[in-house]
Amino acid sequence: MGRPVEVKHQEWIAAPVETVQSQFSDLNHHIDANVHPKLRFEVLAQESRRARFTQEVKLLGMRQRDLFERTVDEDGSIHDVSIDGFNKGGRLDFRFIPQAQGGREGTLVDITIRLETPPLLGWLAPVLKAQVRREVTAAALEDKRDIEKGYRPSAAMA
């Protein structure tokens, strides 16, 4: 096993919690609207509180493909766990907290990503952490823009 890498990021979005949770859960919308141009998703199965999907991303100069299982808690928190692929065992956790800023109602999205460096490549952990931090910051801003410009649920979510 390699060295663990953990990245935390928070992003405030000017939208109600329900809207933000819906957009983050809406894989089909992410695909149709190309919310994250650097990521490729394929939905294999989706229910109201569970999903299975593949995700492709380029990290450390390598194309990485993972099979994820998603669970959504009663409070709307999302947990994506890689069950197969380059980042097997890695996880992404999203929590949504109602929070006003500057007199505006909105949602604070708390994101935690945990990955393991590939075996024998633990020395890459600082580089991987820096790249994951850049990518999660960019992805959170892409979600923020998508939601604040008027996200509407996909047919699968409606």
Buried (B, 14 or more C-beta within 10 A) or exposed (E): EBBBBEBEBEBBBBBBBEBBBBBBBBBBBBBEBEBBEEBBBEBEEBEEEEBBBBBBBEBBEEEBBBBBBBEBEEEBBBBBBBEEBBBEBBBBBBBBBEBEEEEEEBBBBBBBBBBBBBEEBBEBBEBBBEBBBEBBBEBBEBBBEBBEEEBEBBEEBE
